[in-house]
Amino acid sequence: MSDPRLHHALNWESRFTVNGVAASDFHDVLSSLASWDDWCRVWSARAKVHEDLGREALAEKAHVSAAEHLSRAAVTYHFAKYLFVQDMTQMRAAHMKAVECLDLALPHLDPPGERVLIPYEGKHLAGTLRRPRGLPTGARPPIVLMTMGLDSTKEELLTFEKNFLDRGMAILAFDGPGQGEAEYDFPIRYDYENVVAPVIDWMKANVKDVDAERIGIWGISLGGYYAPRTAAFEKRIRAAVANCGPYNWGALWDKLPELTRAAYVRRSHSASDAEAKEKAFTLSMEGVAGKIECPLLVIAAGLDRLCPPEDAQRLARETKGKTELLLVEDGNHVAHNRFYKYRGRSADWMARRLGV
């Protein structure tokens, strides 16, 4: 594997597989590639295998199988476009297939979900809304807003969603500025509270079967900055989880992998690496962390080479509320390789804070 970008991709196995990609697919695709330039095409071809199985199951009204195949197709198409920003035509085609497959799967998931469009700055943010099963008649569960990172979208979050749904919480996973369906219309912005506020306003007005007074927010990677940043200013948030976010994104810039920097250039709508780096410094918790008053769970990974554990530790030290720090010492970025050490625990933590 002579292409260094593909060598870097070998580190992604735990993330891909824990979020729904078949391990055999990961190894088959990686072993077949000689150049990063073929990444999107080859992964899209593998995703189509799952899409075709899902469509066949739908035609046969085998809805459980359809949901399984189509959700796997969605996340596989998502990883086809993952960090692949040098050919936007290919990237967007793969992304739209991910969206299409998830939309086909949503009514047949357990519990089912629905696609929602949230008005935002004259356009919309697209999201997935799911409610837990087994609630007493008339019960209104709390809801967790799910914010992802630089290179993830709502199509990647199904296994994360399950942690909250299984514990009696509803979820709303949405693509914010610079993410997923919104990345073409809106650049990444540092003041994420001004994204979440209209999402909460829409939810309070339109989603009557959840308890909009019990709202949590959860974020991973760059979302691990968005979530605590939002909690500092949006006081309707009752509890927040920040997983492996940066304290100051710009301060990490020069050590970021080439593919990550290129993706941020594109998703911040910057004209150059230098402009993107300047914007990255606005994504900082300095002077902000002390404004967080709600309970906060900060997750750090000891082997994280993207957002070092020192960033999470600094965030935890500077908050004023009831903050807990969970260090997964042998975890890589977002601790995907040790998901069992924090996923259930963080969902239990959120359930307690939201009164489930």
N, C-alpha and C positions, 0 to 999 in steps of 0.2 A: 504494500500500500504506500506508493510514493508520494501521493498528494497529501501534504501535511494537514489540510482541512479534513480529509477523511480520517487521518490518524486521530485527530481531535474527536471525531465522531464516535470512536470506539468507547469513549467515556460515557456515552449517553444510554447505554443498554438498560440500566436500572430505571431511568426515567421513562423510556419508551414502554418497557414491559409492565411496570407497575401501573401505568395509565392506560393499558389496554391493547398494546401492540403484541402480537404473538412473538414469543422469543425466537421461534424458528424463522419467522419473517425477518426479524432484525439480523440474524446471522446470514440468512440467504442473501438479503439485499446488500449488506456490507461486504460480503465476500465477492459479490459480482461487480462491484464498482471499482473503476480505476481512476475516476476523476470526480471531483465535487460537482462539476458541470452537469453530470448525469443524475444527480441526486433526485431532483424533483420528478423527472420522467420515470425513473425506475421505481421509486416509492409509489407513484401514482398508479403504475401498472399493477403493483401488488395490492394496493387499496381496491382497485377495480375487481379483483377476485372476490373480495368480501362484499363489495357492493352488489355484484351479480348474484351471489348467494342470498343476500338479503332481499333483493327484488324477486327472486324465485320464491322465497318463503312468503313474501307478501302476497304474491299471486295465488299461492296455495292456502292463504289465510292462516299460515303457521306463524302467528304473531310473536310468540316468544322467541322462536328462532330468528325471525326477521329483525327483532330488536337487537339481538346479540350480534348478528352479522353486520347490520347497518351501523351500530355504534362503533364496532371495530373498524369498519370502513371509514367512518368519520375521523377517528383519531389517527388512522393510518394516512389518510389524505392530509390531515393537519401536519403530520410530521414530514410529508412530502414538501410542504411549503415552509417548513421550519427553518428560519435563518437564511432561506434561499432568496436573496434580494437582488441578485445580479441579472435575473430575467423576470421582470414583473409580469409579463404575459403568462409564462408558465406558472409562476407563483399564484397569481390570482385565479387561474383555472383550477388548480389543486384546491385552493381555499374554498372556492364556490362549491366544489364537489363535497368537501367536508361539511359545509353548511347544509347542503341538500340532503346528505345522508343522515345527519343528525335530525333534521326536521322530519324525515320519514320514520326515524326510530322513536322519536319522543312520545307519541301516543301509546306506544306498546312497551315502554320501559316499566319497570316495577320499582317505585311508583311512577306513573306517567308524568310527562312534562308537557309544557306548551311554549311555543315561541312567542315572545313579546317584543314590541317595539316601543321604546321610551322616547318621547319627544326631547330633543336636545339641540339647542342652538340652530333652529330652523330645519333640522334633519332628525335622525333617530339613532339611538343606541339599541342594538339587538341583544336580546337576552334569553335565557332559559329559566322558566319558573316551574318549580316542582314542590309539591306538598307531601308530607309524610302520610303513610297509610295508617289505619287502625285508630284514628282519633275518635273520641266520643262525639255524638251528634252535637253540632254547634260549637265545638271546641275550635279555638283560633290559635294555632301554633305560633311561636316566635319565628323570626326569619333571619337567615344569615346571608349577607351580601358577599359575593365571592369575586375577588379582584385578582387577576392573574398578572404575570410578569411581561417582560419585553417580548418574549418569543412564544408565549402560550395564548390560547384562545378558549372560549367556552367549550369548544368541541373536545378539549383535552381533559375536562374536569369531572367526567362522570364518576370515576372511582373516588375522587375527593368528595363529591356531592353525597355519595352513599353514606359516608361517615356521619354526616349531619342528619340526613333523612332517617336513618335507622334509629336515631336517638330522639325523634319526635320534633325536629326542626324543619321548617320549609327553607328552600334556598332560592336565591336569585343570582345567577351567574351571568354577567353581562360584559360585552366587549366595550371597554372605555376608549378614549382618544388614543390613537396609536396602536390599538389592539384589534385583531380580527377584522370584523366587518366595518369597524370605525377607523381603521388605520388609513384608509384611502381619503377620508373626508377631514379627519381631525388629527393634528399632531399630538404626540405625547405632551402632557402638561404637568407641571410640578404641583399645582394647587388642586389636588384631587378632591378636596372637599367641595369644590365647585362643580365637580362631576357627580358626586354622590348625592348632594342636596337635591337636584332635580329628580334623581332616581327615587329618593325617599318620597318626595312630593307626589310623584306619579303613583307610587305604590300605595300611599295613604288614600289617594283619590280613587284608585281603580282595583285594588286587591283587598276586598272586604273580608275574606275568609282567613287572613293571617292577622296576627297581633302586631300592628305597626308601632306599638309602644315598646316592644321588645325586639330590638334590632341589634344584631351583631355584624361585625365585618371581619373578613378573613382574607389574607393576602399572602402570596408566595413570590419569592424572588423580588423583582421590582415591585410587585404587589405588596411585598413585605415592607416597602416604603410607603406605598399608597395607603395601606390600611392604618398605620399609626398616624400618618400625616392627617388623614381624614378625621380620626378620632380626636386629634388635638383641637379641631375647629368645629366639627359637626357634633353638637352635644346631644343629638337624638340617638347617637350610637351608644349602646349600653355596655358593650364589651368588644374587644378586638384581639385578633391573633395575627402576629407578624412572623412569617417564616423566612429566615435567611435573606432579609432585605438589606440594601446598602444604607449606611448612615449618610454618606455623601457620595453620590454616583460619580461625580466629576473627579473626586480624589482617587477613584479606582481606575480611571480611564486608561492610563498608559499600560496597565497590566491586564486589561481585558483581552480575550481572544479576538482575533481578526474578524471572525464571523459575527461576534456579538457587537463589536463596534460598527460594522457595516449595517447591521440591522437597526441599531439605534440611529445612525445617520438617516436612514430611510424613514423610520417611524417617527422621528422628531421633525421630519420635513426639512432637514438641513441641506445646505448646498455643498457642504464640505465636512471633512473630519474635524477641522478646527472649529467650525460653527457648532457642530454637534457637541464637542467637548465643552464649549462655553455654556451651552444649554444644560449639559449634564450637571454642572455645578449648582444649578437651581434646585435640583432634586436632593435636598439636604435637610436633615432633622436638626441641624444646629439652630438653637433659639426656638425650636418648635417642640421638642420632646417634653420640655417642662410644662407644656400646656395640656398634656394628656392627663385627664382626671379619671377616666373610666378604667375598669380592670383591663389589663393588657397581658397577654401571654406572648413572650418573645422566644422564638425557637432559633437556635444556632447550631451549625454543623461544624465539628472540629476540623474536618478535612476540606472545607469549602474553599476552593481556589478562586471563586468568582466574587462572592461577598463574604469576606473573612469573618470568623466568629467574633473578633474584636469589635466589629460594627454593631452586632446585636448586643453585645455586653455593654457597650457605651450607651446605646438606646435605653436599655433597661435601667442603667444607673441614673439617667437624667430625667426619667419620668417622675411625676408626683403622685400618681395614683397607686393602686394595688397591682404592682407589676410582678410577674413571675418569669424567670429565665429557665428554659429547658435546653441544656446543651447535649446534643447527640455527638459524643466525642469521635466516633468512627463514621460519621455521616459525611457524604459528599454534598454538593450544592442541593439545597432543599431536602437533604437526607433521603433522597429516593431509594438509596441502597439500604436504608434502615427504616423504611416507612413504618414498620411495626413498633418502633420505639416512640413514635410521636402522633401518628394519625388518630388512633383511637383516643389517646390521652388528651389531645387538643380538642377533639369533639366533645369528650366528657366535660372538659373544662368549660367550653362554651355553653353546653346544656345547663350546667350548674349556674352560670352567670345569667342566663336568660330565663331561669326558673322553670326548666322542664322537669 
